[in-house]
């Protein structure tokens, strides 16, 4: 994943965001491949929607939803924790609490991302690069 933090040019005129049916938050599109890596029993999932979206609100019961009304709930995911021990960087298993204790861990993630060693598209439930999720401290 050479440049996971950039947005690919798709030529697609569909909006890349949609409102969550549960909380109304604006949510980004995600690939079915990403979803299959995060649901607890992917072999039972038969996606029916043409497009899928991820709600990143940990307090919302909906994790993924399709443009056909399909919903996957947080309880259907492998990891649905919403604490300081939640993963901040899914590729390298870095938690939010670890980053707060050792802010230089962000430099490690940046270096690994530049080296193409990340797997954000499948490891991160949002299917996006985690670098934007690192809190500003200072």
N, C-alpha and C positions, 0 to 999 in steps of 0.2 A: 504494500500500500504506500506508494511513493509520496503521494501528496494527499493524505486523508483529510486535511483541513480545508481543502478547496471544494467548491461546489461544482460538480460536473455540468458541462453544457449538454442539455438533453434535447433541445429542439422541441420539447414538449410544452404545449400551451396550457396544460392543466395546472391549476394552482397546486403548489407544493405543500400547502398547509390547509388544515380543516379544523373546525371547532370540535372539541371533545363532547360527546353526547351526554356525559355525566356532569361535568363542571363548566363547560363552555370555554375552556382555555384553548388558545390557538396551538395546534399540534403539527409537527413536521411529519412528512411522509417517510416511510421506512419500507425496506424490502421484505418480502416474505422469507427470504434467506435469513435475515436478522432475527425475525420472530421465531423461526424454527430452532435457532440456537438458544432461545431463552425460555420457551415454554417447557413445562416439566414432562410432558408426554407428546413430543412432536409427531410421533407415528400415528397418533389419533386425530391430529388436526388436518382437516380438509378445507383449505382456504377457498372461499367462494367469492371474495371481493376482488376487484381488479386492482384496487389501490388500498394501501394500509397506512395508518398513522399511529404515532406513539405519543401518549400523554405522559409527560415527565413529572407530573405532580404526585409525589409519594403518598399524599393523603387521598388521592382519587382511586376508587376501586377499579376503574378502567385503565388497563395498561396499553392495549392496542385496540384499534377499531378500524373496520373496513368501510369503504364507500357504499357498501350494500347493507349497512346496519349491523354487520357482524361485530361481536365484542369478545375480547379476551381479557379476563380479569387478572389483577395482580396475584390473586391466590393461585392462578394457573401457571405462574412463572416459577422458575427454579429459585431465584433470589428476589424476594420482595421486601427486604429489610429497609427501614427508613430511619436509621440511627446514625450516630457519628462513625460507626463502624461500617457504614455502607460504602461500597466501592466508589471511588472517585475516578480511578483509572482501571477499567476492566481488563485491559490488555496485560497489565503487569501486577494486578491484584493490590493496588495501592488504595488504602482507605482514606476517608476524609480526616479521621483522627491522626493517622500517620503523617499526612501532609501538614497538618497543623503543628505537629511535634518537630517535623523535619521539612521545612519549606523547600530545601534544595532538591527534594525528590522531583519537583516539577522539572528541573533542569535535566534530570535523567530521562524523564518521559519525553521531553522535547528532543533530546539527542536520539533516543530510540525511534521516535517518529520520523525524524529526518533521515535516519538510516534505513527506513522502510521495515522496521521490526514490529510495528504495531498491527493490530487486527481489529480496528475499530468497527468496521462494517459488520462483523459478526459478534465480536466480544462485547461491545457496548449495546445495551438494549435500545438505545436511540438510533443505532447504526451510524452515528457521527463521531467525530474526533472529540475526545474528552478535554482537550486543552482549554476550551472555552469555559469548562465547568470548574476549573481551579479557582478558588476564592482569592480575591485581592487581599493580601495581608501587608501591613507595613505601616 
